[in-house]
Every structure is written in C-alpha cells, then in structure tokens.
Amino acid sequence: MSSTDPLRLDAHQHFWRYDAAGYPWIGRDMACLRRNFTPDDLRPLLDQAGLDGCIAVQAQASTSETDRLLLLAERYPWIRAVVGWVDLCAGDLEQSLERWAQASVLRGFRHQLQDESAPAAFMQRPDFNRGLELLQRRGHVYEVLIKARDLRAATQLCQRHDQHHLVLDHLAKPDVQANNLREWAEQLAPLAALPHVSCKLSGLTTEADWQQWRSDQLTPYLDTALELFGPQRLMFGSDWPVCLLASDYSTTHTLVDNVLQRLSTAEQAAIWGANACAVYGIKGVKR
C-alpha cells in the first residue's frame, strides 16, 4: 500500500492496568476484564483485522489514566489519538487543560455520564455545560456515553453545544435484549439529525445476551444507524477489551464489516477510518 492510502482505525478501545478500586464498573460477572490490557495485546488483533491503528478512550474517571494513555501513545505511534478524562465541573478546568497543552495526540474527552445517579439531571448542570463549552472553544471532541433512556437529554445537550464535534458512543446502548428497536430509533433520530454529532458503531454485542446473541439481532441496529447518520458520520469501534464479555475481536469486527459490504468503497473507507480522522484531527494517511 502507498503512503497515501487512507487509515483504517479502531476508533474506540481501552487500555488499563487493572485494580478493583480504580475500575468499579468491572463487576464480578466480568472476570475476563479483571486483568491488564496493553497495546501489545491489541496490536495482533488490529493486524488480523487489517486496521492501522486506534483511538484509546478513557475507562476511568481520573486524570492519571489520561496521563498513562498519553505515555502509551508516545511509545506506540499507531495509537493515533487519546480521548481522556477531566472534571468538566471543576472551577479550575482551564488550568487543568493547560497541563496537556503540548499533548497533540489528546484530541478529546469523555465522562461516564451513564454511571451518574441521574444522567439527565447531570447533563443540565450549569458547571458541566460551562465545561463542555470550554472544551468546544478549545477544539476538543467530546464523547457522549449514555444509555438509550437518556437520549432525549443528550439531544438537548448536543443541541446546546454545536461549536465542535460531538460523538455518541455505542449507539447510545440500545436495550437489545428488550427488542426495542423502534423505540430506540425514534429516540435516536433527533440526535442523529444534528450535523455536528457523529456516532460509533460499537458496543452492541455487550448490550445483547453475552452468551446467546445472534448477528441477526444486531444488524438492524447497525442498519438504522446507517440510515439516520449516513456513512459520513459513523465510525467503527471495537470497544475492546469490553467486547470480550460477549465476543472476540474478530467477531466484533466481522459483525460491522458484513453490514458495510453493501456500501460503496468510499463509504466503507469513511466508516473504517476517514470519518474518525476528520473528527479527531488525525492525519488521514498511513505513515
């Protein structure tokens, strides 16, 4: 391949040094996640899937994890971007962001909104909204991590903040086991109509029955995302290693790949990497 070939990226995965206190969301039923996951573990999986690199996303509400991810990105240049964590509600947010002013690979931030006791109320907090406004002024992407029941509140949040890219993680975690495709699609449509919002085709297998899910259960959700967002505002993400709760990396990749086969070459290239490069400001060709 030439140096001008577009990048193919996994736009959503995680690395961590596991400790129970630091990752309380990893429950007792998630034994396979209760260990370290490193770039050396991921690289062979990317190679097998024909992917050139990844975007490392926070999995812990701590600035120390952000620092660790940035160090990994220095060591492994195929980690093309980092989505870190910072307290958007803090009064000294601007000073906190300054500590990473020279970290060009830090392209965005995320907070586990889904883990708040009342996510919809949290998204209405004045201090949180001031923080998100500051992120957008500084050109940082913000990733919205919610469950489907909070789509209305997330839509209002994204309508309010339209000065830079916003990215919806995991298709807003539809309740696949409840077979609520129509309700989810109706709730998602107003958010998908916002041109500054993109969406990651990720996290679906773990919203289904971990042991008994079938691809024909999940492909309608991917099809709906294609219909609502279009190929120019979608990107592939494995959600590795979380995906291991329900499937291996190859199966996760193949699930999306099979749905995209009917698209044009250009549309497939957009979802496999070009869109992520545009949203996160990544140089979109192979090094």
Backbone hydrogen bonds, N-H to C=O, Kabsch-Sander energy under -0.5 kcal/mol:
donor,donor_aa,acceptor,acceptor_aa,energy
5,D,2,S,-1.6
7,L,284,G,-0.9
9,L,7,L,-0.5
9,L,272,W,-3.2
10,D,53,G,-2.2
11,A,9,L,-0.8
11,A,236,F,-2.8
13,Q,55,I,-1.3
14,H,240,W,-2.7
16,W,37,F,-1.5
18,Y,16,W,-0.7
23,Y,19,D,-1.5
26,I,23,Y,-1.8
27,G,25,W,-1.2
30,M,27,G,-1.9
33,L,30,M,-2.1
34,R,31,A,-1.4
35,R,33,L,-1.9
37,F,16,W,-2.4
41,D,38,T,-0.9
42,L,38,T,-1.5
43,R,39,P,-2.6
45,L,42,L,-1.0
46,L,42,L,-2.0
47,D,43,R,-2.4
48,Q,44,P,-2.1
49,A,45,L,-1.6
50,G,46,L,-0.6
50,G,47,D,-1.1
51,L,46,L,-2.9
52,D,8,R,-3.1
53,G,8,R,-1.1
54,C,78,W,-2.0
55,I,10,D,-2.1
56,A,81,A,-2.2
57,V,13,Q,-3.1
58,Q,83,V,-2.2
62,S,60,Q,-2.2
66,T,62,S,-1.2
67,D,63,T,-2.3
68,R,64,S,-2.0
69,L,65,E,-2.6
70,L,66,T,-2.1
71,L,67,D,-1.9
72,L,68,R,-2.2
73,A,69,L,-2.2
74,E,70,L,-1.5
75,R,71,L,-1.6
76,Y,72,L,-2.8
79,I,76,Y,-2.4
80,R,54,C,-1.8
80,R,78,W,-1.3
81,A,54,C,-0.9
82,V,105,V,-2.5
83,V,56,A,-2.9
84,G,82,V,-0.6
84,G,108,G,-2.4
88,L,86,V,-1.1
90,A,87,D,-1.4
93,L,90,A,-1.2
96,S,92,D,-2.2
97,L,93,L,-2.5
98,E,94,E,-1.5
99,R,95,Q,-0.9
99,R,96,S,-0.7
100,W,97,L,-1.5
101,A,98,E,-1.8
103,A,100,W,-1.8
104,S,102,Q,-1.5
106,L,103,A,-1.8
107,R,82,V,-1.8
107,R,105,V,-1.0
108,G,82,V,-1.3
109,F,141,V,-2.1
110,R,84,G,-2.3
111,H,143,E,-0.7
113,L,111,H,-2.6
114,Q,145,L,-1.2
115,D,112,Q,-1.8
116,E,113,L,-1.6
122,F,118,A,-2.4
123,M,119,P,-2.2
124,Q,121,A,-1.2
125,R,122,F,-1.5
129,N,125,R,-2.2
130,R,126,P,-2.4
131,G,127,D,-2.1
132,L,128,F,-2.3
133,E,129,N,-2.3
134,L,130,R,-2.0
135,L,131,G,-2.2
136,Q,132,L,-2.2
137,R,133,E,-2.1
138,R,134,L,-1.8
139,G,136,Q,-1.3
140,H,135,L,-2.6
141,V,107,R,-2.4
142,Y,165,H,-1.2
143,E,109,F,-2.4
144,V,167,V,-3.3
145,L,111,H,-0.6
145,L,143,E,-0.7
146,I,144,V,-0.7
148,A,173,K,-1.2
150,D,147,K,-2.4
151,L,148,A,-2.0
154,A,150,D,-2.3
155,T,151,L,-2.5
156,Q,152,R,-2.0
157,L,153,A,-2.2
158,C,154,A,-2.6
159,Q,155,T,-2.3
160,R,156,Q,-1.6
161,H,157,L,-1.4
162,D,160,R,-0.7
166,L,196,H,-2.3
167,V,142,Y,-2.2
168,L,198,S,-3.0
169,D,144,V,-2.4
169,D,167,V,-0.5
171,L,200,K,-0.7
172,A,169,D,-2.2
173,K,170,H,-2.4
176,V,174,P,-1.9
177,Q,207,E,-0.9
178,A,175,D,-0.8
179,N,176,V,-1.5
180,N,175,D,-1.1
184,W,180,N,-2.6
185,A,181,L,-2.6
186,E,182,R,-2.2
187,Q,183,E,-1.9
188,L,184,W,-2.4
189,A,185,A,-2.0
191,L,188,L,-0.6
192,A,188,L,-2.6
193,A,189,A,-1.4
194,L,191,L,-1.7
197,V,194,L,-1.8
198,S,166,L,-2.6
198,S,196,H,-0.5
199,C,233,R,-2.0
200,K,168,L,-2.4
201,L,199,C,-0.5
201,L,235,M,-3.2
202,S,200,K,-1.7
207,E,204,L,-1.8
208,A,204,L,-0.7
208,A,205,T,-0.8
213,W,209,D,-1.4
217,Q,214,R,-1.4
218,L,214,R,-1.0
219,T,215,S,-2.7
221,Y,218,L,-1.2
222,L,218,L,-1.5
223,D,219,T,-2.9
224,T,220,P,-2.1
225,A,221,Y,-2.1
226,L,222,L,-2.2
227,E,223,D,-2.1
228,L,224,T,-2.6
229,F,225,A,-2.8
230,G,225,A,-0.7
230,G,226,L,-1.3
233,R,230,G,-1.6
234,L,231,P,-0.7
235,M,199,C,-1.5
236,F,271,I,-1.9
237,G,201,L,-1.7
239,D,12,H,-3.0
240,W,12,H,-0.6
242,V,239,D,-0.8
243,C,239,D,-1.5
244,L,241,P,-2.0
245,L,242,V,-2.0
246,A,243,C,-2.2
247,S,243,C,-2.8
252,T,248,D,-2.0
253,H,249,Y,-2.6
254,T,250,S,-2.6
255,L,251,T,-2.1
256,V,252,T,-1.2
257,D,253,H,-2.5
258,N,254,T,-2.7
259,V,255,L,-0.9
260,L,256,V,-1.9
261,Q,257,D,-0.9
262,R,259,V,-0.7
263,L,260,L,-2.0
268,Q,264,S,-2.5
269,A,265,T,-2.4
270,A,266,A,-1.8
271,I,267,E,-1.8
272,W,268,Q,-2.5
273,G,269,A,-0.7
273,G,270,A,-0.7
274,A,269,A,-2.2
275,N,270,A,-2.9
277,C,273,G,-2.4
278,A,274,A,-2.1
279,V,275,N,-2.7
280,Y,276,A,-2.7
281,G,277,C,-0.8
282,I,277,C,-2.0
286,K,5,D,-1.6
